[in-house]
Amino acid sequence: MEAIFGLLWFAIGIIALFWVYSDASEKRGSNIGCLWALVVFLLGPIGFIIYLVVRNSD
């Protein structure tokens, strides 16, 4: 059961990473997409939440 949860958590993280990259790239250019993807990769869910907050303020 723990393995399934871990695999699901990993898959959600990868999906979020690609979604943040594509969303940021379409809105602001490719360089900022790479930066936000790196932030989400390093900080995980906290980075994703930060992205959503900053994204909605624009």
PDB file of N, H, CA, C and O in Angstrom:
ATOM      1  N   MET A   1       0.816  -1.195   0.000  1.00  0.00           N
ATOM      2  CA  MET A   1       0.000   0.000   0.000  1.00  0.00           C
ATOM      3  C   MET A   1       0.861   1.260   0.000  1.00  0.00           C
ATOM      4  O   MET A   1       0.554   2.229  -0.695  1.00  0.00           O
ATOM      5  N   GLU A   2       1.949   1.243   0.788  1.00  0.00           N
ATOM      6  H   GLU A   2       2.199   0.457   1.352  1.00  0.00           H
ATOM      7  CA  GLU A   2       2.832   2.412   0.829  1.00  0.00           C
ATOM      8  C   GLU A   2       3.509   2.647  -0.512  1.00  0.00           C
ATOM      9  O   GLU A   2       3.754   3.789  -0.898  1.00  0.00           O
ATOM     10  N   ALA A   3       3.810   1.565  -1.221  1.00  0.00           N
ATOM     11  H   ALA A   3       3.611   0.636  -0.907  1.00  0.00           H
ATOM     12  CA  ALA A   3       4.459   1.703  -2.524  1.00  0.00           C
ATOM     13  C   ALA A   3       3.520   2.369  -3.534  1.00  0.00           C
ATOM     14  O   ALA A   3       3.954   3.188  -4.344  1.00  0.00           O
ATOM     15  N   ILE A   4       2.266   2.024  -3.483  1.00  0.00           N
ATOM     16  H   ILE A   4       1.914   1.359  -2.825  1.00  0.00           H
ATOM     17  CA  ILE A   4       1.291   2.630  -4.383  1.00  0.00           C
ATOM     18  C   ILE A   4       1.140   4.113  -4.074  1.00  0.00           C
ATOM     19  O   ILE A   4       1.090   4.940  -4.985  1.00  0.00           O
ATOM     20  N   PHE A   5       1.069   4.451  -2.783  1.00  0.00           N
ATOM     21  H   PHE A   5       1.110   3.779  -2.044  1.00  0.00           H
ATOM     22  CA  PHE A   5       0.956   5.848  -2.381  1.00  0.00           C
ATOM     23  C   PHE A   5       2.194   6.633  -2.818  1.00  0.00           C
ATOM     24  O   PHE A   5       2.076   7.755  -3.309  1.00  0.00           O
ATOM     25  N   GLY A   6       3.368   6.050  -2.643  1.00  0.00           N
ATOM     26  H   GLY A   6       3.463   5.138  -2.244  1.00  0.00           H
ATOM     27  CA  GLY A   6       4.606   6.710  -3.059  1.00  0.00           C
ATOM     28  C   GLY A   6       4.663   6.916  -4.559  1.00  0.00           C
ATOM     29  O   GLY A   6       5.071   7.978  -5.028  1.00  0.00           O
ATOM     30  N   LEU A   7       4.262   5.918  -5.307  1.00  0.00           N
ATOM     31  H   LEU A   7       3.932   5.055  -4.926  1.00  0.00           H
ATOM     32  CA  LEU A   7       4.246   6.028  -6.762  1.00  0.00           C
ATOM     33  C   LEU A   7       3.228   7.061  -7.231  1.00  0.00           C
ATOM     34  O   LEU A   7       3.492   7.813  -8.169  1.00  0.00           O
ATOM     35  N   LEU A   8       2.080   7.099  -6.592  1.00  0.00           N
ATOM     36  H   LEU A   8       1.865   6.488  -5.830  1.00  0.00           H
ATOM     37  CA  LEU A   8       1.065   8.088  -6.927  1.00  0.00           C
ATOM     38  C   LEU A   8       1.559   9.499  -6.613  1.00  0.00           C
ATOM     39  O   LEU A   8       1.356  10.418  -7.408  1.00  0.00           O
ATOM     40  N   TRP A   9       2.204   9.676  -5.467  1.00  0.00           N
ATOM     41  H   TRP A   9       2.369   8.930  -4.822  1.00  0.00           H
ATOM     42  CA  TRP A   9       2.752  10.978  -5.083  1.00  0.00           C
ATOM     43  C   TRP A   9       3.823  11.431  -6.081  1.00  0.00           C
ATOM     44  O   TRP A   9       3.876  12.606  -6.445  1.00  0.00           O
ATOM     45  N   PHE A  10       4.668  10.507  -6.518  1.00  0.00           N
ATOM     46  H   PHE A  10       4.624   9.553  -6.222  1.00  0.00           H
ATOM     47  CA  PHE A  10       5.700  10.805  -7.502  1.00  0.00           C
ATOM     48  C   PHE A  10       5.075  11.218  -8.838  1.00  0.00           C
ATOM     49  O   PHE A  10       5.519  12.179  -9.465  1.00  0.00           O
ATOM     50  N   ALA A  11       4.044  10.490  -9.267  1.00  0.00           N
ATOM     51  H   ALA A  11       3.683   9.709  -8.757  1.00  0.00           H
ATOM     52  CA  ALA A  11       3.380  10.796 -10.538  1.00  0.00           C
ATOM     53  C   ALA A  11       2.705  12.165 -10.479  1.00  0.00           C
ATOM     54  O   ALA A  11       2.767  12.923 -11.446  1.00  0.00           O
ATOM     55  N   ILE A  12       2.074  12.484  -9.377  1.00  0.00           N
ATOM     56  H   ILE A  12       2.024  11.868  -8.591  1.00  0.00           H
ATOM     57  CA  ILE A  12       1.437  13.802  -9.229  1.00  0.00           C
ATOM     58  C   ILE A  12       2.494  14.895  -9.281  1.00  0.00           C
ATOM     59  O   ILE A  12       2.265  15.948  -9.877  1.00  0.00           O
ATOM     60  N   GLY A  13       3.640  14.660  -8.669  1.00  0.00           N
ATOM     61  H   GLY A  13       3.825  13.805  -8.185  1.00  0.00           H
ATOM     62  CA  GLY A  13       4.724  15.636  -8.704  1.00  0.00           C
ATOM     63  C   GLY A  13       5.244  15.876 -10.106  1.00  0.00           C
ATOM     64  O   GLY A  13       5.495  17.021 -10.482  1.00  0.00           O
ATOM     65  N   ILE A  14       5.410  14.827 -10.880  1.00  0.00           N
ATOM     66  H   ILE A  14       5.206  13.897 -10.574  1.00  0.00           H
ATOM     67  CA  ILE A  14       5.878  14.959 -12.263  1.00  0.00           C
ATOM     68  C   ILE A  14       4.844  15.693 -13.110  1.00  0.00           C
ATOM     69  O   ILE A  14       5.200  16.552 -13.917  1.00  0.00           O
ATOM     70  N   ILE A  15       3.583  15.366 -12.933  1.00  0.00           N
ATOM     71  H   ILE A  15       3.294  14.668 -12.277  1.00  0.00           H
ATOM     72  CA  ILE A  15       2.521  16.050 -13.679  1.00  0.00           C
ATOM     73  C   ILE A  15       2.494  17.529 -13.325  1.00  0.00           C
ATOM     74  O   ILE A  15       2.369  18.378 -14.208  1.00  0.00           O
ATOM     75  N   ALA A  16       2.611  17.844 -12.035  1.00  0.00           N
ATOM     76  H   ALA A  16       2.713  17.155 -11.318  1.00  0.00           H
ATOM     77  CA  ALA A  16       2.625  19.247 -11.606  1.00  0.00           C
ATOM     78  C   ALA A  16       3.819  19.980 -12.189  1.00  0.00           C
ATOM     79  O   ALA A  16       3.703  21.136 -12.593  1.00  0.00           O
ATOM     80  N   LEU A  17       4.959  19.317 -12.234  1.00  0.00           N
ATOM     81  H   LEU A  17       5.053  18.377 -11.905  1.00  0.00           H
ATOM     82  CA  LEU A  17       6.163  19.919 -12.792  1.00  0.00           C
ATOM     83  C   LEU A  17       5.973  20.285 -14.259  1.00  0.00           C
ATOM     84  O   LEU A  17       6.320  21.395 -14.662  1.00  0.00           O
ATOM     85  N   PHE A  18       5.436  19.387 -15.053  1.00  0.00           N
ATOM     86  H   PHE A  18       5.154  18.485 -14.724  1.00  0.00           H
ATOM     87  CA  PHE A  18       5.201  19.665 -16.466  1.00  0.00           C
ATOM     88  C   PHE A  18       4.107  20.714 -16.656  1.00  0.00           C
ATOM     89  O   PHE A  18       4.193  21.543 -17.561  1.00  0.00           O
ATOM     90  N   TRP A  19       3.082  20.682 -15.809  1.00  0.00           N
ATOM     91  H   TRP A  19       3.012  20.009 -15.073  1.00  0.00           H
ATOM     92  CA  TRP A  19       2.009  21.668 -15.924  1.00  0.00           C
ATOM     93  C   TRP A  19       2.526  23.072 -15.618  1.00  0.00           C
ATOM     94  O   TRP A  19       2.201  24.023 -16.330  1.00  0.00           O
ATOM     95  N   VAL A  20       3.326  23.203 -14.567  1.00  0.00           N
ATOM     96  H   VAL A  20       3.591  22.431 -13.990  1.00  0.00           H
ATOM     97  CA  VAL A  20       3.887  24.513 -14.210  1.00  0.00           C
ATOM     98  C   VAL A  20       4.783  25.018 -15.334  1.00  0.00           C
ATOM     99  O   VAL A  20       4.719  26.191 -15.701  1.00  0.00           O
ATOM    100  N   TYR A  21       5.612  24.143 -15.879  1.00  0.00           N
ATOM    101  H   TYR A  21       5.664  23.189 -15.581  1.00  0.00           H
ATOM    102  CA  TYR A  21       6.499  24.548 -16.971  1.00  0.00           C
ATOM    103  C   TYR A  21       5.703  25.040 -18.175  1.00  0.00           C
ATOM    104  O   TYR A  21       5.999  26.100 -18.726  1.00  0.00           O
ATOM    105  N   SER A  22       4.695  24.273 -18.582  1.00  0.00           N
ATOM    106  H   SER A  22       4.455  23.412 -18.133  1.00  0.00           H
ATOM    107  CA  SER A  22       3.941  24.670 -19.772  1.00  0.00           C
ATOM    108  C   SER A  22       3.106  25.921 -19.507  1.00  0.00           C
ATOM    109  O   SER A  22       2.993  26.777 -20.384  1.00  0.00           O
ATOM    110  N   ASP A  23       2.529  26.041 -18.335  1.00  0.00           N
ATOM    111  H   ASP A  23       2.620  25.345 -17.622  1.00  0.00           H
ATOM    112  CA  ASP A  23       1.719  27.211 -18.021  1.00  0.00           C
ATOM    113  C   ASP A  23       2.579  28.470 -17.956  1.00  0.00           C
ATOM    114  O   ASP A  23       2.204  29.504 -18.509  1.00  0.00           O
ATOM    115  N   ALA A  24       3.712  28.393 -17.295  1.00  0.00           N
ATOM    116  H   ALA A  24       4.017  27.553 -16.846  1.00  0.00           H
ATOM    117  CA  ALA A  24       4.594  29.561 -17.189  1.00  0.00           C
ATOM    118  C   ALA A  24       5.217  29.906 -18.540  1.00  0.00           C
ATOM    119  O   ALA A  24       5.413  31.084 -18.840  1.00  0.00           O
ATOM    120  N   SER A  25       5.526  28.921 -19.347  1.00  0.00           N
ATOM    121  H   SER A  25       5.367  27.965 -19.103  1.00  0.00           H
ATOM    122  CA  SER A  25       6.117  29.180 -20.659  1.00  0.00           C
ATOM    123  C   SER A  25       5.137  29.880 -21.583  1.00  0.00           C
ATOM    124  O   SER A  25       5.524  30.787 -22.320  1.00  0.00           O
ATOM    125  N   GLU A  26       3.885  29.478 -21.554  1.00  0.00           N
ATOM    126  H   GLU A  26       3.571  28.741 -20.955  1.00  0.00           H
ATOM    127  CA  GLU A  26       2.879  30.093 -22.413  1.00  0.00           C
ATOM    128  C   GLU A  26       2.589  31.524 -21.995  1.00  0.00           C
ATOM    129  O   GLU A  26       2.349  32.377 -22.850  1.00  0.00           O
ATOM    130  N   LYS A  27       2.606  31.804 -20.705  1.00  0.00           N
ATOM    131  H   LYS A  27       2.801  31.112 -20.010  1.00  0.00           H
ATOM    132  CA  LYS A  27       2.267  33.145 -20.218  1.00  0.00           C
ATOM    133  C   LYS A  27       3.418  34.127 -20.319  1.00  0.00           C
ATOM    134  O   LYS A  27       3.208  35.289 -20.666  1.00  0.00           O
ATOM    135  N   ARG A  28       4.647  33.676 -20.018  1.00  0.00           N
ATOM    136  H   ARG A  28       4.817  32.732 -19.736  1.00  0.00           H
ATOM    137  CA  ARG A  28       5.743  34.637 -19.840  1.00  0.00           C
ATOM    138  C   ARG A  28       7.000  34.329 -20.632  1.00  0.00           C
ATOM    139  O   ARG A  28       7.970  35.078 -20.518  1.00  0.00           O
ATOM    140  N   GLY A  29       7.038  33.309 -21.398  1.00  0.00           N
ATOM    141  H   GLY A  29       6.251  32.700 -21.490  1.00  0.00           H
ATOM    142  CA  GLY A  29       8.232  32.986 -22.156  1.00  0.00           C
ATOM    143  C   GLY A  29       8.926  31.756 -21.592  1.00  0.00           C
ATOM    144  O   GLY A  29       8.687  31.364 -20.450  1.00  0.00           O
ATOM    145  N   SER A  30       9.777  31.158 -22.391  1.00  0.00           N
ATOM    146  H   SER A  30       9.972  31.476 -23.318  1.00  0.00           H
ATOM    147  CA  SER A  30      10.354  29.867 -22.036  1.00  0.00           C
ATOM    148  C   SER A  30      11.324  29.926 -20.858  1.00  0.00           C
ATOM    149  O   SER A  30      11.401  28.969 -20.088  1.00  0.00           O
ATOM    150  N   ASN A  31      12.058  31.010 -20.698  1.00  0.00           N
ATOM    151  H   ASN A  31      11.996  31.788 -21.324  1.00  0.00           H
ATOM    152  CA  ASN A  31      13.042  31.063 -19.614  1.00  0.00           C
ATOM    153  C   ASN A  31      12.374  31.045 -18.247  1.00  0.00           C
ATOM    154  O   ASN A  31      12.874  30.390 -17.334  1.00  0.00           O
ATOM    155  N   ILE A  32      11.280  31.732 -18.086  1.00  0.00           N
ATOM    156  H   ILE A  32      10.874  32.265 -18.828  1.00  0.00           H
ATOM    157  CA  ILE A  32      10.601  31.766 -16.796  1.00  0.00           C
ATOM    158  C   ILE A  32       9.946  30.418 -16.497  1.00  0.00           C
ATOM    159  O   ILE A  32       9.796  30.052 -15.331  1.00  0.00           O
ATOM    160  N   GLY A  33       9.562  29.690 -17.519  1.00  0.00           N
ATOM    161  H   GLY A  33       9.684  29.987 -18.466  1.00  0.00           H
ATOM    162  CA  GLY A  33       8.997  28.358 -17.317  1.00  0.00           C
ATOM    163  C   GLY A  33      10.012  27.405 -16.720  1.00  0.00           C
ATOM    164  O   GLY A  33       9.686  26.611 -15.837  1.00  0.00           O
ATOM    165  N   CYS A  34      11.243  27.484 -17.201  1.00  0.00           N
ATOM    166  H   CYS A  34      11.508  28.129 -17.917  1.00  0.00           H
ATOM    167  CA  CYS A  34      12.307  26.647 -16.654  1.00  0.00           C
ATOM    168  C   CYS A  34      12.582  27.003 -15.195  1.00  0.00           C
ATOM    169  O   CYS A  34      12.807  26.122 -14.365  1.00  0.00           O
ATOM    170  N   LEU A  35      12.562  28.281 -14.895  1.00  0.00           N
ATOM    171  H   LEU A  35      12.378  28.996 -15.570  1.00  0.00           H
ATOM    172  CA  LEU A  35      12.806  28.720 -13.524  1.00  0.00           C
ATOM    173  C   LEU A  35      11.718  28.223 -12.582  1.00  0.00           C
ATOM    174  O   LEU A  35      12.019  27.715 -11.502  1.00  0.00           O
ATOM    175  N   TRP A  36      10.463  28.362 -12.980  1.00  0.00           N
ATOM    176  H   TRP A  36      10.219  28.774 -13.857  1.00  0.00           H
ATOM    177  CA  TRP A  36       9.378  27.895 -12.123  1.00  0.00           C
ATOM    178  C   TRP A  36       9.382  26.377 -11.986  1.00  0.00           C
ATOM    179  O   TRP A  36       9.070  25.855 -10.916  1.00  0.00           O
ATOM    180  N   ALA A  37       9.725  25.673 -13.037  1.00  0.00           N
ATOM    181  H   ALA A  37       9.979  26.098 -13.906  1.00  0.00           H
ATOM    182  CA  ALA A  37       9.820  24.213 -12.945  1.00  0.00           C
ATOM    183  C   ALA A  37      10.917  23.817 -11.958  1.00  0.00           C
ATOM    184  O   ALA A  37      10.758  22.856 -11.205  1.00  0.00           O
ATOM    185  N   LEU A  38      12.006  24.540 -11.959  1.00  0.00           N
ATOM    186  H   LEU A  38      12.135  25.321 -12.570  1.00  0.00           H
ATOM    187  CA  LEU A  38      13.083  24.265 -11.007  1.00  0.00           C
ATOM    188  C   LEU A  38      12.639  24.542  -9.568  1.00  0.00           C
ATOM    189  O   LEU A  38      12.962  23.779  -8.657  1.00  0.00           O
ATOM    190  N   VAL A  39      11.906  25.622  -9.369  1.00  0.00           N
ATOM    191  H   VAL A  39      11.643  26.242 -10.108  1.00  0.00           H
ATOM    192  CA  VAL A  39      11.391  25.942  -8.033  1.00  0.00           C
ATOM    193  C   VAL A  39      10.461  24.840  -7.546  1.00  0.00           C
ATOM    194  O   VAL A  39      10.563  24.408  -6.397  1.00  0.00           O
ATOM    195  N   VAL A  40       9.564  24.385  -8.396  1.00  0.00           N
ATOM    196  H   VAL A  40       9.481  24.736  -9.329  1.00  0.00           H
ATOM    197  CA  VAL A  40       8.632  23.327  -8.015  1.00  0.00           C
ATOM    198  C   VAL A  40       9.381  22.024  -7.772  1.00  0.00           C
ATOM    199  O   VAL A  40       9.030  21.275  -6.861  1.00  0.00           O
ATOM    200  N   PHE A  41      10.402  21.743  -8.567  1.00  0.00           N
ATOM    201  H   PHE A  41      10.687  22.352  -9.307  1.00  0.00           H
ATOM    202  CA  PHE A  41      11.175  20.531  -8.383  1.00  0.00           C
ATOM    203  C   PHE A  41      11.907  20.545  -7.038  1.00  0.00           C
ATOM    204  O   PHE A  41      11.929  19.537  -6.332  1.00  0.00           O
ATOM    205  N   LEU A  42      12.499  21.677  -6.688  1.00  0.00           N
ATOM    206  H   LEU A  42      12.481  22.496  -7.261  1.00  0.00           H
ATOM    207  CA  LEU A  42      13.286  21.762  -5.455  1.00  0.00           C
ATOM    208  C   LEU A  42      12.420  21.856  -4.204  1.00  0.00           C
ATOM    209  O   LEU A  42      12.767  21.281  -3.172  1.00  0.00           O
ATOM    210  N   LEU A  43      11.303  22.570  -4.279  1.00  0.00           N
ATOM    211  H   LEU A  43      11.021  23.037  -5.118  1.00  0.00           H
ATOM    212  CA  LEU A  43      10.486  22.793  -3.093  1.00  0.00           C
ATOM    213  C   LEU A  43       9.264  21.886  -2.995  1.00  0.00           C
ATOM    214  O   LEU A  43       8.613  21.822  -1.952  1.00  0.00           O
ATOM    215  N   GLY A  44       8.959  21.195  -4.072  1.00  0.00           N
ATOM    216  H   GLY A  44       9.487  21.248  -4.919  1.00  0.00           H
ATOM    217  CA  GLY A  44       7.835  20.264  -4.051  1.00  0.00           C
ATOM    218  C   GLY A  44       6.496  20.970  -3.938  1.00  0.00           C
ATOM    219  O   GLY A  44       6.253  21.959  -4.629  1.00  0.00           O
ATOM    220  N   PRO A  45       5.623  20.467  -3.067  1.00  0.00           N
ATOM    221  CA  PRO A  45       4.281  21.050  -2.945  1.00  0.00           C
ATOM    222  C   PRO A  45       4.304  22.517  -2.521  1.00  0.00           C
ATOM    223  O   PRO A  45       3.439  23.289  -2.935  1.00  0.00           O
ATOM    224  N   ILE A  46       5.266  22.906  -1.713  1.00  0.00           N
ATOM    225  H   ILE A  46       5.969  22.278  -1.377  1.00  0.00           H
ATOM    226  CA  ILE A  46       5.369  24.306  -1.301  1.00  0.00           C
ATOM    227  C   ILE A  46       5.670  25.186  -2.516  1.00  0.00           C
ATOM    228  O   ILE A  46       5.085  26.260  -2.656  1.00  0.00           O
ATOM    229  N   GLY A  47       6.563  24.750  -3.385  1.00  0.00           N
ATOM    230  H   GLY A  47       7.038  23.878  -3.272  1.00  0.00           H
ATOM    231  CA  GLY A  47       6.868  25.492  -4.602  1.00  0.00           C
ATOM    232  C   GLY A  47       5.666  25.590  -5.525  1.00  0.00           C
ATOM    233  O   GLY A  47       5.459  26.615  -6.175  1.00  0.00           O
ATOM    234  N   PHE A  48       4.876  24.529  -5.584  1.00  0.00           N
ATOM    235  H   PHE A  48       5.044  23.696  -5.056  1.00  0.00           H
ATOM    236  CA  PHE A  48       3.673  24.534  -6.415  1.00  0.00           C
ATOM    237  C   PHE A  48       2.657  25.545  -5.883  1.00  0.00           C
ATOM    238  O   PHE A  48       2.036  26.277  -6.654  1.00  0.00           O
ATOM    239  N   ILE A  49       2.493  25.579  -4.570  1.00  0.00           N
ATOM    240  H   ILE A  49       2.997  24.985  -3.943  1.00  0.00           H
ATOM    241  CA  ILE A  49       1.573  26.543  -3.957  1.00  0.00           C
ATOM    242  C   ILE A  49       2.060  27.966  -4.184  1.00  0.00           C
ATOM    243  O   ILE A  49       1.263  28.856  -4.478  1.00  0.00           O
ATOM    244  N   ILE A  50       3.357  28.185  -4.051  1.00  0.00           N
ATOM    245  H   ILE A  50       4.005  27.461  -3.813  1.00  0.00           H
ATOM    246  CA  ILE A  50       3.918  29.524  -4.309  1.00  0.00           C
ATOM    247  C   ILE A  50       3.638  29.937  -5.751  1.00  0.00           C
ATOM    248  O   ILE A  50       3.251  31.077  -6.005  1.00  0.00           O
ATOM    249  N   TYR A  51       3.830  29.023  -6.689  1.00  0.00           N
ATOM    250  H   TYR A  51       4.145  28.097  -6.483  1.00  0.00           H
ATOM    251  CA  TYR A  51       3.544  29.326  -8.081  1.00  0.00           C
ATOM    252  C   TYR A  51       2.086  29.716  -8.282  1.00  0.00           C
ATOM    253  O   TYR A  51       1.794  30.689  -8.978  1.00  0.00           O
ATOM    254  N   LEU A  52       1.173  28.968  -7.682  1.00  0.00           N
ATOM    255  H   LEU A  52       1.410  28.178  -7.117  1.00  0.00           H
ATOM    256  CA  LEU A  52      -0.243  29.274  -7.849  1.00  0.00           C
ATOM    257  C   LEU A  52      -0.589  30.638  -7.271  1.00  0.00           C
ATOM    258  O   LEU A  52      -1.398  31.363  -7.851  1.00  0.00           O
ATOM    259  N   VAL A  53       0.001  30.997  -6.151  1.00  0.00           N
ATOM    260  H   VAL A  53       0.657  30.408  -5.680  1.00  0.00           H
ATOM    261  CA  VAL A  53      -0.271  32.302  -5.545  1.00  0.00           C
ATOM    262  C   VAL A  53       0.280  33.419  -6.421  1.00  0.00           C
ATOM    263  O   VAL A  53      -0.411  34.404  -6.680  1.00  0.00           O
ATOM    264  N   VAL A  54       1.511  33.273  -6.874  1.00  0.00           N
ATOM    265  H   VAL A  54       2.072  32.473  -6.664  1.00  0.00           H
ATOM    266  CA  VAL A  54       2.134  34.309  -7.701  1.00  0.00           C
ATOM    267  C   VAL A  54       1.447  34.395  -9.047  1.00  0.00           C
ATOM    268  O   VAL A  54       1.260  35.493  -9.570  1.00  0.00           O
ATOM    269  N   ARG A  55       1.073  33.288  -9.609  1.00  0.00           N
ATOM    270  H   ARG A  55       1.225  32.396  -9.184  1.00  0.00           H
ATOM    271  CA  ARG A  55       0.419  33.252 -10.913  1.00  0.00           C
ATOM    272  C   ARG A  55      -0.912  33.973 -10.875  1.00  0.00           C
ATOM    273  O   ARG A  55      -1.247  34.698 -11.812  1.00  0.00           O
ATOM    274  N   ASN A  56      -1.676  33.790  -9.814  1.00  0.00           N
ATOM    275  H   ASN A  56      -1.405  33.201  -9.053  1.00  0.00           H
ATOM    276  CA  ASN A  56      -2.995  34.415  -9.726  1.00  0.00           C
ATOM    277  C   ASN A  56      -2.918  35.905  -9.446  1.00  0.00           C
ATOM    278  O   ASN A  56      -3.895  36.622  -9.662  1.00  0.00           O
ATOM    279  N   SER A  57      -1.784  36.381  -8.975  1.00  0.00           N
ATOM    280  H   SER A  57      -0.991  35.798  -8.800  1.00  0.00           H
ATOM    281  CA  SER A  57      -1.668  37.818  -8.687  1.00  0.00           C
ATOM    282  C   SER A  57      -1.399  38.634  -9.945  1.00  0.00           C
ATOM    283  O   SER A  57      -1.500  39.860  -9.911  1.00  0.00           O
ATOM    284  N   ASP A  58      -1.062  37.989 -11.039  1.00  0.00           N
ATOM    285  H   ASP A  58      -0.980  36.993 -11.067  1.00  0.00           H
ATOM    286  CA  ASP A  58      -0.768  38.720 -12.290  1.00  0.00           C
ATOM    287  C   ASP A  58      -2.010  39.114 -13.029  1.00  0.00           C
ATOM    288  O   ASP A  58      -1.928  39.730 -14.092  1.00  0.00           O
TER     289      ASP A  58
END
